Amino acid sequence: MKFDFSFQKVLDVKEKEKEIAEQEYGTMKLRQLELEDQMDGLESEKDKAFDLYNHVNRKTVWELIEVQKEIEHVNLKMEQLKHQSQRIQHEVEQKHQVLIEKTQEAKMWNQWKAKSKQVFLKQMERQEQAMLDEMAVLRYSRRI
C-alpha cells in the first residue's frame, strides 16, 4: 500500500505560494540594488560637477551657470531616487514578511505530511505484525 497525503493539493499550493513569494522578494531586492547603483552613479556625477565648479579658472559666467544647473538637476534626481528607495525598502520589507509567512505555512504542511506518513507507516507495521501473528497462530494450531 502506498502513502497518499490527503491534503497533497493544499501542500502543493502552499509550496507554490512560497516559491512565488521567494521570486517576488528576489525581484524587489534586485530593484533595490539597481536603485542603489543608480544613486551611486548620481553621487559620482555630482562629484564631477562639483569638481568642474571648483575649477573656476577662466570660465565664463555661462559655463558656471550650466554647471550649477547640472548640480541642481543631479540633486533633484537624487531626491527622487531617495523617495523611490524608501518606497522600495518598504515593499522589500513587506515581501520579506510575506515570504516568512509562506515559508512557515509550507513548513507546517510539510510537518503535517511527515507526521501523517509516520502514522501511516506505524499502522502498516501493526497490520503486518497482526498478519504475521495470525499466521504464527495458524501454524501452531495445525501442529497440535
GROMACS elastic network, one bead per residue, 0.5 to 0.9 nm:
[ bonds ]
;  ai    aj funct       b0    kb
    1   124     6  0.83184   500
    3   116     6  0.89301   500
    3   117     6  0.66495   500
    3   120     6  0.69408   500
    3   121     6  0.81786   500
    4     7     6  0.86925   500
    4     8     6  0.78257   500
    4   117     6  0.83011   500
    5     8     6  0.53158   500
    5     9     6  0.88634   500
    5   113     6  0.63407   500
    5   116     6  0.72622   500
    5   117     6  0.75641   500
    6     9     6  0.80434   500
    6    10     6  0.89697   500
    6   113     6  0.88231   500
    7    10     6  0.53012   500
    7    11     6  0.63201   500
    7    12     6  0.87188   500
    7   109     6  0.86088   500
    7   113     6  0.81559   500
    8    12     6  0.60770   500
    8    13     6  0.85987   500
    8   113     6  0.81528   500
    9    13     6  0.62007   500
    9    14     6  0.86159   500
   10    13     6  0.50589   500
   10    14     6  0.61932   500
   10    15     6  0.86063   500
   10   109     6  0.82318   500
   11    14     6  0.50450   500
   11    15     6  0.61243   500
   11    16     6  0.85450   500
   11   106     6  0.67929   500
   11   109     6  0.59092   500
   11   110     6  0.71149   500
   11   113     6  0.84920   500
   12    15     6  0.50819   500
   12    16     6  0.61225   500
   12    17     6  0.85872   500
   12   106     6  0.87484   500
   13    16     6  0.50323   500
   13    17     6  0.61145   500
   13    18     6  0.85731   500
   13   106     6  0.88801   500
   14    17     6  0.50327   500
   14    18     6  0.61772   500
   14    19     6  0.86807   500
   14   102     6  0.70360   500
   14   103     6  0.84514   500
   14   105     6  0.68145   500
   14   106     6  0.53177   500
   14   109     6  0.79111   500
   15    18     6  0.50414   500
   15    19     6  0.62851   500
   15    20     6  0.87071   500
   15   102     6  0.80598   500
   15   103     6  0.81179   500
   15   105     6  0.86489   500
   15   106     6  0.56949   500
   15   107     6  0.88562   500
   16    19     6  0.50431   500
   16    20     6  0.61989   500
   16    21     6  0.85678   500
   17    20     6  0.50677   500
   17    21     6  0.61032   500
   17    22     6  0.85761   500
   17    99     6  0.88513   500
   17   102     6  0.65881   500
   17   103     6  0.87914   500
   17   106     6  0.85650   500
   18    21     6  0.50404   500
   18    22     6  0.61617   500
   18    23     6  0.86580   500
   18    98     6  0.87285   500
   18    99     6  0.64774   500
   18   100     6  0.86964   500
   18   101     6  0.85605   500
   18   103     6  0.57717   500
   18   105     6  0.84683   500
   18   106     6  0.70279   500
   19    22     6  0.50218   500
   19    23     6  0.62323   500
   19    24     6  0.86531   500
   19    99     6  0.86715   500
   19   102     6  0.87188   500
   19   103     6  0.89166   500
   20    23     6  0.50674   500
   20    24     6  0.61411   500
   20    25     6  0.85206   500
   20    99     6  0.86770   500
   21    24     6  0.51008   500
   21    25     6  0.60320   500
   21    26     6  0.84661   500
   21    95     6  0.69271   500
   21    96     6  0.81209   500
   21    98     6  0.66194   500
   21    99     6  0.50957   500
   21   100     6  0.87921   500
   21   102     6  0.72066   500
   21   103     6  0.87857   500
   22    25     6  0.51336   500
   22    26     6  0.60535   500
   22    27     6  0.85402   500
   22    95     6  0.83728   500
   22    96     6  0.83606   500
   22    99     6  0.61205   500
   23    26     6  0.50471   500
   23    27     6  0.60740   500
   23    28     6  0.86092   500
   24    27     6  0.50473   500
   24    28     6  0.61934   500
   24    29     6  0.85900   500
   24    92     6  0.89353   500
   24    95     6  0.68268   500
   24    99     6  0.87245   500
   25    28     6  0.51621   500
   25    29     6  0.61436   500
   25    30     6  0.85548   500
   25    91     6  0.88441   500
   25    92     6  0.64511   500
   25    93     6  0.87593   500
   25    94     6  0.87605   500
   25    95     6  0.52389   500
   25    96     6  0.60924   500
   25    98     6  0.86833   500
   25    99     6  0.72404   500
   26    29     6  0.50769   500
   26    30     6  0.61065   500
   26    31     6  0.86247   500
   26    92     6  0.88605   500
   26    95     6  0.89872   500
   27    30     6  0.50466   500
   27    31     6  0.62273   500
   27    32     6  0.86132   500
   28    32     6  0.61304   500
   28    33     6  0.86537   500
   28    88     6  0.71635   500
   28    89     6  0.85078   500
   28    91     6  0.72922   500
   28    92     6  0.56915   500
   28    95     6  0.78121   500
   29    33     6  0.62443   500
   29    34     6  0.86381   500
   29    88     6  0.85767   500
   29    89     6  0.85859   500
   29    92     6  0.64624   500
   30    33     6  0.51072   500
   30    34     6  0.61838   500
   30    35     6  0.85842   500
   31    34     6  0.50463   500
   31    35     6  0.61275   500
   31    36     6  0.86101   500
   31    88     6  0.77116   500
   32    35     6  0.50969   500
   32    36     6  0.62435   500
   32    37     6  0.86952   500
   32    85     6  0.68465   500
   32    88     6  0.63647   500
   32    89     6  0.70842   500
   32    92     6  0.80560   500
   33    36     6  0.50109   500
   33    37     6  0.62312   500
   33    38     6  0.86651   500
   34    37     6  0.50320   500
   34    38     6  0.62654   500
   34    39     6  0.86751   500
   35    39     6  0.61936   500
   35    40     6  0.85982   500
   35    81     6  0.72109   500
   35    82     6  0.89679   500
   35    84     6  0.82015   500
   35    85     6  0.66984   500
   35    88     6  0.89564   500
   36    39     6  0.50052   500
   36    40     6  0.61599   500
   36    41     6  0.85804   500
   36    81     6  0.86905   500
   36    85     6  0.77957   500
   37    40     6  0.50235   500
   37    41     6  0.61595   500
   37    42     6  0.86269   500
   38    42     6  0.61924   500
   38    43     6  0.85565   500
   38    78     6  0.89426   500
   38    81     6  0.81288   500
   39    42     6  0.50305   500
   39    43     6  0.60954   500
   39    44     6  0.87106   500
   39    77     6  0.88006   500
   39    78     6  0.65021   500
   39    81     6  0.68289   500
   39    82     6  0.81376   500
   40    44     6  0.63533   500
   40    45     6  0.85911   500
   41    44     6  0.52455   500
   41    45     6  0.61694   500
   41    46     6  0.85836   500
   42    46     6  0.59847   500
   42    47     6  0.85159   500
   42    74     6  0.65194   500
   42    75     6  0.85079   500
   42    77     6  0.79130   500
   42    78     6  0.68186   500
   43    46     6  0.50065   500
   43    47     6  0.62288   500
   43    48     6  0.86972   500
   43    74     6  0.81778   500
   43    75     6  0.89876   500
   43    78     6  0.80005   500
   44    48     6  0.62385   500
   44    49     6  0.86318   500
   45    48     6  0.51207   500
   45    49     6  0.62722   500
   45    50     6  0.87009   500
   45    71     6  0.86628   500
   45    74     6  0.75410   500
   46    49     6  0.50259   500
   46    50     6  0.62016   500
   46    51     6  0.85897   500
   46    70     6  0.82407   500
   46    71     6  0.61210   500
   46    74     6  0.62384   500
   46    75     6  0.77559   500
   47    50     6  0.50630   500
   47    51     6  0.61571   500
   47    52     6  0.86679   500
   47    71     6  0.89856   500
   48    52     6  0.62841   500
   48    53     6  0.86092   500
   49    52     6  0.50651   500
   49    53     6  0.61697   500
   49    54     6  0.85941   500
   49    67     6  0.62891   500
   49    68     6  0.80544   500
   49    70     6  0.70444   500
   49    71     6  0.61647   500
   50    54     6  0.59735   500
   50    55     6  0.85985   500
   50    67     6  0.79958   500
   50    68     6  0.86061   500
   50    71     6  0.73713   500
   51    54     6  0.50428   500
   51    55     6  0.63185   500
   52    55     6  0.53208   500
   52    56     6  0.72619   500
   52    64     6  0.86581   500
   52    67     6  0.71424   500
   53    56     6  0.59750   500
   53    63     6  0.89547   500
   53    64     6  0.66015   500
   53    67     6  0.62512   500
   53    68     6  0.74576   500
   54    57     6  0.85941   500
   55    58     6  0.86751   500
   55    59     6  0.83577   500
   56    59     6  0.55263   500
   56    60     6  0.84709   500
   56    64     6  0.76938   500
   59    62     6  0.80873   500
   59    63     6  0.61838   500
   59    64     6  0.68845   500
   60    63     6  0.52621   500
   60    64     6  0.64501   500
   60    65     6  0.87336   500
   61    64     6  0.50467   500
   61    65     6  0.61511   500
   61    66     6  0.86291   500
   62    65     6  0.50960   500
   62    66     6  0.62366   500
   62    67     6  0.87117   500
   63    66     6  0.50480   500
   63    67     6  0.62340   500
   63    68     6  0.85675   500
   64    67     6  0.51213   500
   64    68     6  0.61120   500
   64    69     6  0.86020   500
   65    69     6  0.61094   500
   65    70     6  0.85526   500
   66    69     6  0.50623   500
   66    70     6  0.61640   500
   66    71     6  0.86460   500
   67    70     6  0.50109   500
   67    71     6  0.62298   500
   67    72     6  0.86685   500
   68    71     6  0.50599   500
   68    72     6  0.62332   500
   68    73     6  0.85683   500
   69    72     6  0.50149   500
   69    73     6  0.60321   500
   69    74     6  0.85531   500
   70    74     6  0.61456   500
   70    75     6  0.85456   500
   71    74     6  0.51055   500
   71    75     6  0.61234   500
   71    76     6  0.85956   500
   72    76     6  0.61254   500
   72    77     6  0.86257   500
   73    76     6  0.50899   500
   73    77     6  0.62380   500
   73    78     6  0.85808   500
   74    77     6  0.50773   500
   74    78     6  0.60669   500
   74    79     6  0.85667   500
   75    78     6  0.50322   500
   75    79     6  0.61599   500
   75    80     6  0.86720   500
   76    79     6  0.51004   500
   76    80     6  0.63175   500
   76    81     6  0.86551   500
   77    80     6  0.50500   500
   77    81     6  0.61168   500
   77    82     6  0.85617   500
   78    82     6  0.60700   500
   78    83     6  0.86870   500
   79    82     6  0.50529   500
   79    83     6  0.64313   500
   79    84     6  0.86637   500
   80    83     6  0.52431   500
   80    84     6  0.62062   500
   80    85     6  0.84754   500
   81    85     6  0.57947   500
   81    86     6  0.84749   500
   82    86     6  0.61597   500
   82    87     6  0.85976   500
   83    86     6  0.51533   500
   83    87     6  0.62960   500
   83    88     6  0.86449   500
   84    87     6  0.50605   500
   84    88     6  0.61013   500
   84    89     6  0.84629   500
   85    88     6  0.50607   500
   85    89     6  0.59420   500
   85    90     6  0.85271   500
   86    90     6  0.62241   500
   86    91     6  0.86681   500
   87    90     6  0.51559   500
   87    91     6  0.63186   500
   87    92     6  0.86713   500
   88    92     6  0.59971   500
   88    93     6  0.85287   500
   89    92     6  0.50049   500
   89    93     6  0.62471   500
   89    94     6  0.86636   500
   90    93     6  0.51702   500
   90    94     6  0.63138   500
   90    95     6  0.87187   500
   91    95     6  0.60742   500
   91    96     6  0.84334   500
   92    95     6  0.50864   500
   92    96     6  0.59990   500
   92    97     6  0.85481   500
   93    96     6  0.50340   500
   93    97     6  0.62038   500
   93    98     6  0.86790   500
   94    97     6  0.50985   500
   94    98     6  0.62539   500
   94    99     6  0.85831   500
   95    99     6  0.60405   500
   95   100     6  0.85848   500
   96   100     6  0.62004   500
   96   101     6  0.86707   500
   97   100     6  0.51019   500
   97   101     6  0.62916   500
   97   102     6  0.86756   500
   98   101     6  0.50944   500
   98   102     6  0.61007   500
   98   103     6  0.84593   500
   99   102     6  0.51393   500
   99   103     6  0.59693   500
   99   104     6  0.84985   500
  100   103     6  0.51266   500
  100   104     6  0.61708   500
  100   105     6  0.86638   500
  101   104     6  0.51446   500
  101   105     6  0.62250   500
  101   106     6  0.86704   500
  102   105     6  0.50480   500
  102   106     6  0.61080   500
  102   107     6  0.84545   500
  103   106     6  0.51685   500
  103   107     6  0.60289   500
  103   108     6  0.85285   500
  104   107     6  0.50386   500
  104   108     6  0.60788   500
  104   109     6  0.86784   500
  105   108     6  0.50848   500
  105   109     6  0.63057   500
  105   110     6  0.86118   500
  106   109     6  0.51771   500
  106   110     6  0.60950   500
  106   111     6  0.85551   500
  107   110     6  0.50186   500
  107   111     6  0.60706   500
  107   112     6  0.85229   500
  108   111     6  0.51399   500
  108   112     6  0.62062   500
  108   113     6  0.86618   500
  109   113     6  0.61654   500
  109   114     6  0.86307   500
  110   114     6  0.61720   500
  110   115     6  0.86165   500
  111   115     6  0.61290   500
  111   116     6  0.84614   500
  112   115     6  0.51158   500
  112   116     6  0.60342   500
  112   117     6  0.85055   500
  113   116     6  0.50250   500
  113   117     6  0.60900   500
  113   118     6  0.86163   500
  114   117     6  0.50468   500
  114   118     6  0.62319   500
  114   119     6  0.86897   500
  115   118     6  0.50180   500
  115   119     6  0.62218   500
  115   120     6  0.85299   500
  116   119     6  0.50872   500
  116   120     6  0.60917   500
  116   121     6  0.85952   500
  117   121     6  0.60608   500
  117   122     6  0.85427   500
  118   121     6  0.50720   500
  118   122     6  0.61398   500
  118   123     6  0.85090   500
  119   122     6  0.51430   500
  119   123     6  0.61081   500
  119   124     6  0.85872   500
  120   123     6  0.50648   500
  120   124     6  0.61500   500
  120   125     6  0.86061   500
  121   125     6  0.61221   500
  121   126     6  0.85914   500
  122   126     6  0.61568   500
  122   127     6  0.86087   500
  123   126     6  0.50466   500
  123   127     6  0.61873   500
  123   128     6  0.85489   500
  124   127     6  0.50573   500
  124   128     6  0.60503   500
  124   129     6  0.84466   500
  125   128     6  0.50246   500
  125   129     6  0.59554   500
  125   130     6  0.84210   500
  126   130     6  0.59665   500
  126   131     6  0.84914   500
  127   130     6  0.50000   500
  127   131     6  0.61334   500
  127   132     6  0.85856   500
  128   131     6  0.50633   500
  128   132     6  0.61469   500
  128   133     6  0.85234   500
  129   133     6  0.59962   500
  129   134     6  0.84721   500
  130   133     6  0.50246   500
  130   134     6  0.60928   500
  130   135     6  0.85701   500
  131   134     6  0.50531   500
  131   135     6  0.61758   500
  131   136     6  0.86151   500
  132   135     6  0.50009   500
  132   136     6  0.61453   500
  132   137     6  0.86202   500
  133   136     6  0.50162   500
  133   137     6  0.61703   500
  133   138     6  0.85968   500
  134   137     6  0.50497   500
  134   138     6  0.61471   500
  134   139     6  0.86159   500
  135   138     6  0.50822   500
  135   139     6  0.61752   500
  135   140     6  0.85680   500
  136   139     6  0.51271   500
  136   140     6  0.61123   500
  136   141     6  0.85204   500
  137   140     6  0.50678   500
  137   141     6  0.59929   500
  137   142     6  0.86099   500
  138   141     6  0.50833   500
  138   142     6  0.62337   500
  138   143     6  0.87847   500
  139   142     6  0.52545   500
  139   143     6  0.64931   500
  140   143     6  0.52573   500
  140   144     6  0.67153   500
  141   144     6  0.53981   500
